[in-house]
Amino acid sequence: MTDPLWLAALAAAMAATGLVSGTLAGLLGVGGGIVIVPVLFNIFPLFAIPEAVMMKLAVGTSLATIIPTSIQSARKHYAKGAMDIPLLRSIWPSIITGVVVGTVLAIWLKGEALTAVFAVIALLVAINMGFSGIDYKVRDRFPEGVARHAIGGFIGTVSAMMGIGGGTVGVPILSAFGTAIRSAVATASVFGLIISIPATIGFVWGGWGDPLTPPFSLGYVNLIGFALIVPSSMLATPWGVHLAHTIPPLALKRAFAVFLAITALRMFYSLLV
């Protein structure tokens, strides 16, 4: 793993991961983590990354890349005044609590169990994206009290374990409880910041000194991936936005659902063989 050619190939693969995630993020409005983790899951075996740390490294690296992109996204949404500030003030403690629980579980569980968690949630997201052509609402207002904190804890726990920001889980939940889609996206952009910072710290701490991690890693965060995925994804996001105005978005949404479903099934298969 210290061979210069190996490192150069890894760097190229990380840059390509950023281009793919950025394009899909602009194209479909999905968070980068839901793309980055499965792409890294497919790339790492090519570089002989040990299976025991492969998924943890994918999740930790993904969480680190979400920090700068969430800051940028949250600032833009805040400037447009679309955020639900009262909801954020009331739910952030439960989200952080969920992040702590999810991070501890992700570090404590074996890589295979973490892969199973991602596969299950990714399959559910794929089903939702594949069959929901219209907005679905459970009720017209977001719950108060214990129910609100339970939802916040769920969002934080699942997102930390999957290496995703707030959008993939947060936006559908907010929309289901009557939040307008623009406000849901804007509010969930702050979820991503609340989730990614403590979760990244946890993955650095949890993987510190693990001899199976590749070079240039801080715990379960690969610095080569962080340094190259972030700028390349930011570069590619406008490409995706442009494509979104030239290709039917519903067809693209279905295509991404198929990609996620195939990835989830491949993860299940890797657990069985």
KOLVOGU-866777 format. One record per residue: x, y, z of N, C-alpha, C in turn; residue in one letter. Coordinates in nm, 3 decimals, m for minus. Example, Ala and Ser with C-alpha at 12.3 -4.5 7.8 and 13.67 -1.06 7.14 Angstrom:
nX/nY/nZ/caX/caY/caZ/cX/cY/cZ/residuo
1.319/m0.569/0.780/1.230/m0.450/0.780/1.320/m0.330/0.780/A
1.285/m0.225/0.708/1.367/m0.106/0.714/1.290/0.003/0.787/S
END
This chain:
nX/nY/nZ/caX/caY/caZ/cX/cY/cZ/residuo
0.081/m0.121/0.000/0.000/0.000/0.000/0.085/0.127/0.000/M
0.214/0.114/0.015/0.301/0.232/0.011/0.363/0.252/m0.126/T
0.333/0.164/m0.221/0.385/0.176/m0.356/0.329/0.302/m0.422/D
0.414/0.387/m0.483/0.366/0.512/m0.545/0.258/0.490/m0.650/P
0.270/0.383/m0.729/0.168/0.355/m0.830/0.035/0.321/m0.766/L
0.040/0.246/m0.656/m0.083/0.212/m0.584/m0.150/0.338/m0.531/W
m0.072/0.427/m0.472/m0.125/0.552/m0.418/m0.181/0.641/m0.529/L
m0.112/0.644/m0.644/m0.160/0.725/m0.757/m0.292/0.671/m0.809/A
m0.303/0.538/m0.817/m0.427/0.478/m0.864/m0.542/0.504/m0.765/A
m0.511/0.497/m0.636/m0.612/0.525/m0.533/m0.658/0.671/m0.543/L
m0.563/0.761/m0.563/m0.597/0.902/m0.577/m0.688/0.925/m0.697/A
m0.657/0.861/m0.808/m0.740/0.875/m0.928/m0.881/0.821/m0.902/A
m0.890/0.709/m0.832/m1.021/0.650/m0.802/m1.101/0.741/m0.710/A
m1.035/0.805/m0.613/m1.105/0.897/m0.523/m1.156/1.019/m0.598/M
m1.074/1.072/m0.688/m1.118/1.187/m0.768/m1.237/1.150/m0.855/A
m1.234/1.029/m0.913/m1.346/0.982/m0.993/m1.472/0.966/m0.909/A
m1.454/0.919/m0.784/m1.568/0.907/m0.693/m1.634/1.042/m0.670/T
m1.552/1.144/m0.652/m1.606/1.278/m0.633/m1.681/1.327/m0.755/G
m1.628/1.299/m0.874/m1.696/1.340/m0.997/m1.833/1.273/m1.010/L
m1.837/1.144/m0.979/m1.964/1.070/m0.987/m2.064/1.123/m0.884/V
m2.019/1.139/m0.760/m2.110/1.183/m0.654/m2.158/1.325/m0.679/S
m2.069/1.412/m0.724/m2.109/1.550/m0.752/m2.209/1.559/m0.866/G
m2.185/1.482/m0.971/m2.277/1.483/m1.084/m2.416/1.434/m1.043/T
m2.420/1.324/m0.970/m2.548/1.269/m0.926/m2.617/1.360/m0.824/L
m2.539/1.426/m0.740/m2.597/1.519/m0.643/m2.667/1.635/m0.715/A
m2.600/1.691/m0.817/m2.663/1.798/m0.894/m2.777/1.750/m0.980/G
m2.765/1.628/m1.028/m2.865/1.572/m1.119/m2.994/1.535/m1.047/L
m2.981/1.473/m0.930/m3.097/1.416/m0.862/m3.130/1.485/m0.731/L
m3.043/1.574/m0.685/m3.069/1.639/m0.558/m3.046/1.550/m0.438/G
m2.969/1.443/m0.456/m2.940/1.352/m0.345/m2.811/1.394/m0.277/V
m2.797/1.357/m0.150/m2.674/1.387/m0.079/m2.560/1.302/m0.130/G
m2.438/1.356/m0.122/m2.322/1.285/m0.175/m2.294/1.154/m0.106/G
m2.325/1.145/0.025/m2.293/1.024/0.099/m2.360/0.899/0.047/G
m2.484/0.911/0.001/m2.557/0.794/m0.047/m2.496/0.743/m0.177/I
m2.411/0.827/m0.242/m2.338/0.785/m0.362/m2.197/0.743/m0.326/V
m2.131/0.823/m0.240/m1.990/0.799/m0.209/m1.969/0.663/m0.143/I
m2.052/0.628/m0.045/m2.031/0.502/0.028/m2.039/0.381/m0.065/V
m2.146/0.366/m0.145/m2.149/0.249/m0.235/m2.039/0.249/m0.340/P
m1.999/0.368/m0.389/m1.889/0.372/m0.487/m1.759/0.326/m0.421/V
m1.730/0.376/m0.301/m1.610/0.332/m0.231/m1.616/0.184/m0.197/L
m1.736/0.136/m0.163/m1.754/m0.006/m0.132/m1.714/m0.092/m0.252/F
m1.741/m0.042/m0.373/m1.704/m0.116/m0.493/m1.559/m0.095/m0.534/N
m1.501/0.019/m0.496/m1.364/0.051/m0.535/m1.261/m0.012/m0.441/I
m1.286/m0.011/m0.312/m1.186/m0.056/m0.216/m1.136/m0.198/m0.238/F
m1.222/m0.293/m0.277/m1.167/m0.428/m0.302/m1.062/m0.431/m0.412/P
m1.069/m0.338/m0.508/m0.970/m0.333/m0.615/m0.831/m0.295/m0.562/L
m0.829/m0.233/m0.443/m0.702/m0.190/m0.384/m0.664/m0.275/m0.263/F
m0.728/m0.390/m0.252/m0.698/m0.486/m0.145/m0.713/m0.427/m0.005/A
m0.809/m0.335/0.009/m0.841/m0.284/0.143/m0.904/m0.399/0.222/I
m0.856/m0.433/0.339/m0.910/m0.545/0.415/m1.060/m0.530/0.439/P
m1.131/m0.640/0.425/m1.276/m0.639/0.440/m1.319/m0.593/0.578/E
m1.237/m0.619/0.679/m1.272/m0.584/0.817/m1.288/m0.433/0.836/A
m1.216/m0.352/0.758/m1.224/m0.206/0.774/m1.283/m0.137/0.653/V
m1.314/m0.211/0.548/m1.356/m0.151/0.421/m1.480/m0.062/0.436/M
m1.584/m0.115/0.498/m1.708/m0.040/0.512/m1.692/0.076/0.609/M
m1.619/0.054/0.719/m1.597/0.162/0.815/m1.518/0.276/0.751/K
m1.422/0.242/0.667/m1.342/0.343/0.598/m1.428/0.420/0.497/L
m1.517/0.350/0.429/m1.607/0.415/0.333/m1.700/0.512/0.405/A
m1.758/0.469/0.517/m1.851/0.552/0.592/m1.779/0.672/0.654/V
m1.664/0.649/0.718/m1.590/0.757/0.783/m1.542/0.861/0.683/G
m1.490/0.816/0.569/m1.443/0.909/0.466/m1.558/0.989/0.409/T
m1.670/0.923/0.387/m1.789/0.991/0.336/m1.835/1.100/0.432/S
m1.840/1.069/0.561/m1.883/1.168/0.661/m1.792/1.290/0.660/L
m1.661/1.268/0.646/m1.567/1.381/0.644/m1.592/1.472/0.525/A
m1.624/1.414/0.409/m1.648/1.496/0.290/m1.777/1.576/0.301/T
m1.869/1.532/0.386/m1.997/1.601/0.401/m1.980/1.734/0.476/I
m1.876/1.746/0.560/m1.859/1.867/0.641/m1.849/1.993/0.554/I
m1.752/2.004/0.461/m1.743/2.127/0.383/m1.862/2.148/0.289/P
m1.915/2.040/0.232/m2.029/2.056/0.141/m2.154/2.099/0.217/T
m2.170/2.050/0.341/m2.285/2.091/0.422/m2.275/2.238/0.462/S
m2.155/2.283/0.495/m2.136/2.424/0.530/m2.176/2.512/0.413/I
m2.128/2.477/0.295/m2.159/2.555/0.175/m2.309/2.554/0.146/Q
m2.369/2.436/0.153/m2.512/2.423/0.124/m2.597/2.497/0.226/S
m2.565/2.481/0.356/m2.643/2.545/0.462/m2.637/2.698/0.451/A
m2.521/2.751/0.419/m2.507/2.896/0.406/m2.596/2.949/0.293/R
m2.599/2.879/0.181/m2.680/2.924/0.067/m2.829/2.916/0.100/K
m2.870/2.806/0.165/m3.011/2.792/0.199/m3.053/2.893/0.305/H
m2.965/2.921/0.400/m2.997/3.019/0.504/m3.016/3.158/0.443/Y
m2.932/3.190/0.345/m2.943/3.320/0.280/m3.076/3.337/0.209/A
m3.134/3.227/0.163/m3.263/3.233/0.093/m3.381/3.229/0.189/K
m3.355/3.209/0.319/m3.461/3.215/0.419/m3.560/3.101/0.418/G
m3.516/2.983/0.369/m3.610/2.872/0.356/m3.606/2.775/0.475/A
m3.510/2.793/0.567/m3.495/2.697/0.678/m3.605/2.713/0.782/M
m3.640/2.599/0.842/m3.733/2.599/0.955/m3.649/2.610/1.083/D
m3.618/2.733/1.122/m3.529/2.757/1.236/m3.586/2.704/1.368/I
m3.715/2.725/1.397/m3.771/2.671/1.522/m3.757/2.519/1.531/P
m3.778/2.449/1.418/m3.762/2.304/1.419/m3.617/2.266/1.447/L
m3.523/2.335/1.384/m3.381/2.306/1.405/m3.342/2.325/1.551/L
m3.392/2.433/1.612/m3.357/2.461/1.752/m3.410/2.353/1.846/R
m3.524/2.294/1.810/m3.584/2.196/1.900/m3.533/2.054/1.877/S
m3.482/2.025/1.755/m3.452/1.886/1.722/m3.302/1.855/1.723/I
m3.216/1.959/1.721/m3.073/1.930/1.708/m3.016/1.846/1.823/W
m3.062/1.865/1.949/m3.003/1.780/2.053/m3.033/1.631/2.033/P
m3.153/1.599/1.986/m3.186/1.457/1.964/m3.111/1.401/1.845/S
m3.085/1.484/1.743/m3.006/1.438/1.629/m2.864/1.405/1.674/I
m2.804/1.493/1.752/m2.668/1.468/1.801/m2.663/1.343/1.888/I
m2.765/1.326/1.972/m2.771/1.204/2.054/m2.774/1.081/1.966/T
m2.854/1.087/1.860/m2.860/0.976/1.765/m2.727/0.953/1.695/G
m2.658/1.063/1.662/m2.527/1.052/1.597/m2.428/0.980/1.688/V
m2.428/1.014/1.816/m2.338/0.948/1.911/m2.368/0.798/1.916/V
m2.498/0.764/1.926/m2.537/0.623/1.931/m2.497/0.552/1.802/V
m2.526/0.614/1.688/m2.494/0.552/1.559/m2.346/0.535/1.537/G
m2.266/0.634/1.578/m2.121/0.626/1.562/m2.062/0.516/1.648/T
m2.106/0.508/1.773/m2.058/0.403/1.863/m2.093/0.265/1.807/V
m2.216/0.251/1.759/m2.258/0.123/1.702/m2.175/0.089/1.578/L
m2.151/0.189/1.492/m2.076/0.165/1.368/m1.934/0.122/1.397/A
m1.873/0.179/1.500/m1.735/0.144/1.536/m1.731/0.008/1.605/I
m1.831/m0.019/1.687/m1.835/m0.144/1.764/m1.872/m0.264/1.677/W
m1.964/m0.244/1.583/m2.007/m0.356/1.498/m1.896/m0.399/1.403/L
m1.901/m0.523/1.363/m1.809/m0.571/1.261/m1.847/m0.509/1.126/K
m1.750/m0.509/1.034/m1.774/m0.450/0.903/m1.892/m0.512/0.831/G
m1.912/m0.641/0.849/m2.023/m0.710/0.782/m2.158/m0.659/0.832/E
m2.169/m0.634/0.962/m2.295/m0.583/1.018/m2.323/m0.443/0.968/A
m2.219/m0.361/0.958/m2.236/m0.225/0.908/m2.278/m0.227/0.761/L
m2.222/m0.319/0.686/m2.262/m0.336/0.547/m2.409/m0.374/0.537/T
m2.454/m0.461/0.626/m2.594/m0.504/0.626/m2.687/m0.387/0.657/A
m2.648/m0.303/0.751/m2.730/m0.185/0.786/m2.742/m0.094/0.665/V
m2.630/m0.066/0.599/m2.635/0.021/0.482/m2.720/m0.040/0.372/F
m2.704/m0.170/0.351/m2.779/m0.237/0.244/m2.929/m0.229/0.268/A
m2.972/m0.249/0.392/m3.115/m0.245/0.423/m3.172/m0.106/0.398/V
m3.106/m0.003/0.453/m3.156/0.134/0.438/m3.148/0.178/0.292/I
m3.038/0.143/0.224/m3.024/0.180/0.083/m3.135/0.117/m0.001/A
m3.172/m0.007/0.030/m3.279/m0.073/m0.043/m3.412/m0.002/m0.018/L
m3.436/0.040/0.105/m3.560/0.113/0.137/m3.563/0.248/0.064/L
m3.448/0.317/0.060/m3.440/0.444/m0.013/m3.465/0.420/m0.162/V
m3.408/0.312/m0.216/m3.427/0.280/m0.357/m3.574/0.253/m0.388/A
m3.641/0.181/m0.300/m3.784/0.152/m0.319/m3.864/0.282/m0.315/I
m3.830/0.369/m0.219/m3.900/0.497/m0.208/m3.881/0.582/m0.333/N
m3.756/0.589/m0.382/m3.727/0.669/m0.501/m3.786/0.607/m0.626/M
m3.793/0.474/m0.627/m3.840/0.405/m0.745/m3.991/0.409/m0.764/G
m4.065/0.422/m0.654/m4.210/0.412/m0.664/m4.285/0.538/m0.621/F
m4.215/0.637/m0.564/m4.285/0.758/m0.521/m4.273/0.864/m0.629/S
m4.376/0.880/m0.705/m4.378/0.982/m0.809/m4.438/1.112/m0.761/G
m4.512/1.107/m0.650/m4.573/1.227/m0.594/m4.539/1.235/m0.446/I
m4.560/1.354/m0.389/m4.531/1.371/m0.246/m4.628/1.290/m0.162/D
m4.575/1.224/m0.061/m4.656/1.144/0.030/m4.652/1.208/0.168/Y
m4.768/1.228/0.229/m4.775/1.292/0.359/m4.843/1.202/0.461/K
m4.780/1.192/0.578/m4.840/1.120/0.689/m4.935/1.212/0.764/V
m4.894/1.337/0.782/m4.976/1.438/0.847/m4.927/1.574/0.803/R
m5.001/1.680/0.839/m4.971/1.814/0.789/m4.869/1.890/0.875/D
m4.840/1.841/0.995/m4.746/1.910/1.083/m4.645/1.812/1.141/R
m4.525/1.864/1.168/m4.422/1.780/1.229/m4.459/1.756/1.376/F
m4.444/1.632/1.425/m4.484/1.602/1.563/m4.408/1.685/1.665/P
m4.468/1.699/1.782/m4.404/1.770/1.893/m4.356/1.668/1.998/E
m4.285/1.718/2.098/m4.251/1.639/2.215/m4.165/1.517/2.189/G
m4.204/1.407/2.253/m4.125/1.283/2.248/m4.113/1.232/2.105/V
m4.220/1.239/2.028/m4.219/1.190/1.890/m4.116/1.266/1.806/A
m4.109/1.398/1.826/m4.012/1.479/1.752/m3.870/1.435/1.784/R
m3.841/1.414/1.913/m3.706/1.375/1.952/m3.673/1.232/1.906/H
m3.773/1.146/1.902/m3.751/1.011/1.852/m3.714/1.013/1.704/A
m3.782/1.098/1.629/m3.751/1.111/1.486/m3.611/1.168/1.468/I
m3.575/1.271/1.548/m3.441/1.328/1.539/m3.334/1.226/1.573/G
m3.359/1.146/1.676/m3.264/1.041/1.712/m3.247/0.938/1.603/G
m3.359/0.903/1.538/m3.355/0.807/1.428/m3.271/0.862/1.312/F
m3.296/0.987/1.275/m3.221/1.049/1.165/m3.072/1.049/1.196/I
m3.035/1.089/1.318/m2.894/1.094/1.355/m2.828/0.958/1.358/G
m2.897/0.860/1.415/m2.840/0.725/1.426/m2.817/0.662/1.290/T
m2.920/0.662/1.207/m2.910/0.599/1.075/m2.807/0.669/0.988/V
m2.808/0.802/0.989/m2.716/0.878/0.904/m2.571/0.854/0.943/S
m2.542/0.850/1.074/m2.405/0.825/1.119/m2.358/0.685/1.080/A
m2.447/0.588/1.089/m2.409/0.450/1.056/m2.391/0.430/0.906/M
m2.459/0.514/0.825/m2.452/0.498/0.680/m2.351/0.591/0.614/M
m2.302/0.690/0.687/m2.209/0.785/0.628/m2.276/0.885/0.537/G
m2.400/0.922/0.569/m2.475/1.015/0.486/m2.508/1.140/0.565/I
m2.542/1.247/0.493/m2.585/1.370/0.557/m2.733/1.362/0.592/G
m2.794/1.477/0.611/m2.933/1.478/0.653/m3.034/1.461/0.541/G
m2.991/1.481/0.416/m3.086/1.485/0.305/m3.153/1.353/0.273/G
m3.077/1.246/0.268/m3.131/1.118/0.222/m3.244/1.068/0.311/T
m3.228/1.083/0.442/m3.331/1.040/0.536/m3.417/1.157/0.580/V
m3.354/1.274/0.601/m3.425/1.388/0.656/m3.530/1.447/0.564/G
m3.496/1.464/0.436/m3.591/1.528/0.345/m3.720/1.446/0.329/V
m3.713/1.314/0.305/m3.839/1.237/0.296/m3.921/1.243/0.425/P
m3.854/1.240/0.540/m3.927/1.245/0.667/m3.993/1.381/0.686/I
m3.919/1.489/0.662/m3.977/1.622/0.676/m4.094/1.641/0.579/L
m4.077/1.594/0.457/m4.184/1.606/0.357/m4.307/1.526/0.399/S
m4.285/1.408/0.456/m4.397/1.324/0.498/m4.477/1.388/0.610/A
m4.413/1.479/0.685/m4.483/1.546/0.794/m4.518/1.690/0.758/F
m4.545/1.712/0.630/m4.605/1.837/0.586/m4.512/1.953/0.559/G
m4.381/1.932/0.564/m4.287/2.041/0.534/m4.276/2.058/0.384/T
m4.287/2.182/0.337/m4.270/2.210/0.194/m4.132/2.165/0.150/A
m4.122/2.116/0.026/m4.000/2.052/m0.020/m3.880/2.146/m0.014/I
m3.898/2.274/m0.047/m3.785/2.368/m0.042/m3.737/2.386/0.102/R
m3.831/2.398/0.193/m3.796/2.412/0.334/m3.733/2.284/0.387/S
m3.783/2.167/0.341/m3.728/2.039/0.385/m3.582/2.025/0.342/A
m3.552/2.061/0.217/m3.415/2.052/0.167/m3.324/2.149/0.242/V
m3.372/2.272/0.264/m3.292/2.372/0.334/m3.265/2.330/0.478/A
m3.367/2.282/0.547/m3.351/2.242/0.686/m3.260/2.120/0.698/T
m3.276/2.024/0.607/m3.194/1.903/0.609/m3.047/1.932/0.579/A
m3.020/2.044/0.512/m2.879/2.079/0.487/m2.806/2.106/0.618/S
m2.878/2.159/0.718/m2.818/2.180/0.850/m2.807/2.047/0.924/V
m2.904/1.957/0.902/m2.892/1.822/0.959/m2.757/1.762/0.921/F
m2.719/1.781/0.794/m2.592/1.725/0.747/m2.473/1.776/0.826/G
m2.476/1.903/0.862/m2.367/1.961/0.940/m2.369/1.907/1.083/L
m2.487/1.899/1.142/m2.501/1.848/1.279/m2.453/1.703/1.287/I
m2.478/1.626/1.180/m2.442/1.484/1.178/m2.293/1.464/1.149/I
m2.241/1.532/1.048/m2.109/1.498/0.994/m1.994/1.533/1.088/S
m2.002/1.644/1.158/m1.889/1.686/1.242/m1.865/1.588/1.358/I
m1.964/1.563/1.446/m1.936/1.469/1.555/m1.912/1.327/1.508/P
m1.982/1.286/1.400/m1.962/1.149/1.351/m1.822/1.130/1.294/A
m1.771/1.230/1.224/m1.634/1.220/1.170/m1.533/1.211/1.283/T
m1.550/1.293/1.386/m1.461/1.286/1.502/m1.465/1.146/1.563/I
m1.585/1.090/1.571/m1.600/0.955/1.627/m1.530/0.849/1.544/G
m1.537/0.860/1.411/m1.473/0.761/1.325/m1.321/0.777/1.326/F
m1.271/0.900/1.343/m1.126/0.919/1.358/m1.080/0.854/1.488/V
m1.152/0.881/1.596/m1.117/0.824/1.726/m1.130/0.672/1.727/W
m1.240/0.622/1.671/m1.266/0.478/1.676/m1.168/0.394/1.596/G
m1.112/0.453/1.490/m1.018/0.377/1.407/m0.873/0.411/1.432/G
m0.849/0.495/1.534/m0.712/0.540/1.559/m0.621/0.421/1.594/W
m0.514/0.410/1.519/m0.418/0.304/1.544/m0.453/0.169/1.484/G
m0.564/0.161/1.410/m0.601/0.034/1.347/m0.498/0.002/1.237/D
m0.426/m0.109/1.248/m0.319/m0.139/1.153/m0.370/m0.177/1.013/P
m0.500/m0.201/1.000/m0.554/m0.244/0.871/m0.591/m0.128/0.779/L
m0.592/m0.005/0.832/m0.629/0.109/0.748/m0.516/0.141/0.650/T
m0.548/0.194/0.532/m0.445/0.225/0.433/m0.366/0.350/0.473/P
m0.256/0.377/0.402/m0.175/0.497/0.433/m0.257/0.625/0.422/P
m0.211/0.727/0.492/m0.273/0.859/0.491/m0.418/0.852/0.539/F
m0.439/0.779/0.647/m0.570/0.771/0.709/m0.562/0.820/0.853/S
m0.662/0.895/0.895/m0.681/0.929/1.035/m0.795/0.844/1.087/L
m0.762/0.741/1.160/m0.866/0.647/1.200/m0.931/0.588/1.076/G
m1.065/0.597/1.070/m1.138/0.544/0.956/m1.172/0.652/0.853/Y
m1.094/0.758/0.851/m1.109/0.864/0.750/m0.984/0.866/0.664/V
m0.999/0.837/0.536/m0.884/0.840/0.446/m0.865/0.981/0.394/N
m0.747/1.039/0.419/m0.721/1.178/0.384/m0.708/1.198/0.234/L
m0.662/1.095/0.162/m0.655/1.105/0.016/m0.797/1.121/m0.040/I
m0.887/1.039/0.012/m1.026/1.048/m0.031/m1.087/1.183/0.002/G
m1.064/1.230/0.125/m1.119/1.359/0.167/m1.066/1.471/0.078/F
m0.934/1.470/0.054/m0.872/1.579/m0.020/m0.915/1.584/m0.166/A
m0.953/1.471/m0.224/m0.986/1.468/m0.367/m1.135/1.459/m0.395/L
m1.211/1.393/m0.308/m1.355/1.381/m0.333/m1.424/1.516/m0.320/I
m1.385/1.595/m0.220/m1.453/1.724/m0.198/m1.441/1.818/m0.317/V
m1.319/1.850/m0.365/m1.312/1.944/m0.478/m1.369/1.889/m0.607/P
m1.349/1.759/m0.632/m1.401/1.704/m0.758/m1.553/1.696/m0.758/S
m1.613/1.672/m0.640/m1.759/1.669/m0.633/m1.817/1.810/m0.652/S
m1.750/1.909/m0.594/m1.795/2.047/m0.612/m1.782/2.091/m0.758/M
m1.677/2.042/m0.823/m1.657/2.073/m0.965/m1.769/2.012/m1.050/L
m1.809/1.890/m1.015/m1.904/1.816/m1.099/m2.050/1.849/m1.071/A
m2.081/1.904/m0.955/m2.221/1.932/m0.922/m2.290/2.019/m1.027/T
m2.229/2.127/m1.076/m2.296/2.206/m1.181/m2.323/2.125/m1.308/P
m2.239/2.026/m1.338/m2.264/1.942/m1.454/m2.396/1.869/m1.436/W
m2.416/1.815/m1.316/m2.539/1.744/m1.288/m2.660/1.834/m1.294/G
m2.645/1.956/m1.244/m2.756/2.052/m1.248/m2.793/2.081/m1.393/V
m2.692/2.098/m1.477/m2.718/2.123/m1.619/m2.790/2.005/m1.684/H
m2.743/1.884/m1.654/m2.807/1.765/m1.711/m2.951/1.750/m1.663/L
m2.977/1.795/m1.540/m3.111/1.782/m1.485/m3.213/1.861/m1.565/A
m3.166/1.962/m1.638/m3.258/2.043/m1.717/m3.268/1.993/m1.861/H
m3.197/1.887/m1.892/m3.201/1.833/m2.029/m3.254/1.690/m2.035/T
m3.259/1.622/m1.919/m3.304/1.483/m1.912/m3.423/1.475/m1.817/I
m3.526/1.396/m1.851/m3.643/1.384/m1.763/m3.603/1.342/m1.622/P
m3.634/1.424/m1.520/m3.588/1.394/m1.385/m3.646/1.266/m1.327/P
m3.772/1.232/m1.362/m3.832/1.112/m1.308/m3.759/0.987/m1.356/L
m3.719/0.989/m1.484/m3.644/0.875/m1.538/m3.509/0.861/m1.468/A
m3.446/0.975/m1.439/m3.317/0.972/m1.369/m3.334/0.922/m1.227/L
m3.444/0.964/m1.165/m3.472/0.919/m1.029/m3.487/0.769/m1.025/K
m3.558/0.713/m1.123/m3.577/0.569/m1.131/m3.444/0.498/m1.157/R
m3.361/0.557/m1.243/m3.231/0.496/m1.275/m3.142/0.491/m1.151/A
m3.142/0.598/m1.073/m3.062/0.598/m0.950/m3.116/0.498/m0.850/F
m3.248/0.482/m0.847/m3.309/0.382/m0.758/m3.260/0.243/m0.795/A
m3.249/0.217/m0.925/m3.198/0.087/m0.971/m3.053/0.070/m0.927/V
m2.972/0.176/m0.941/m2.831/0.171/m0.898/m2.822/0.137/m0.750/F
m2.903/0.204/m0.668/m2.900/0.179/m0.525/m2.945/0.037/m0.493/L
m3.050/m0.009/m0.562/m3.100/m0.144/m0.536/m2.996/m0.248/m0.571/A
m2.929/m0.230/m0.685/m2.825/m0.325/m0.726/m2.710/m0.324/m0.625/I
m2.672/m0.205/m0.579/m2.565/m0.194/m0.479/m2.604/m0.266/m0.351/T
m2.730/m0.243/m0.305/m2.777/m0.308/m0.182/m2.775/m0.460/m0.197/A
m2.822/m0.509/m0.312/m2.825/m0.654/m0.335/m2.683/m0.711/m0.343/L
m2.592/m0.633/m0.403/m2.452/m0.679/m0.409/m2.393/m0.687/m0.268/R
m2.430/m0.591/m0.182/m2.382/m0.595/m0.044/m2.436/m0.717/0.028/M
m2.565/m0.746/0.009/m2.623/m0.865/0.069/m2.550/m0.990/0.020/F
m2.521/m0.995/m0.110/m2.454/m1.111/m0.169/m2.314/m1.128/m0.109/Y
m2.243/m1.013/m0.088/m2.108/m1.021/m0.032/m2.110/m1.076/0.110/S
m2.223/m1.059/0.179/m2.233/m1.111/0.315/m2.259/m1.263/0.318/L
m2.308/m1.315/0.207/m2.346/m1.456/0.202/m2.237/m1.546/0.148/L
m2.145/m1.487/0.068/m2.041/m1.571/0.005/m1.912/m1.567/0.085/V
END
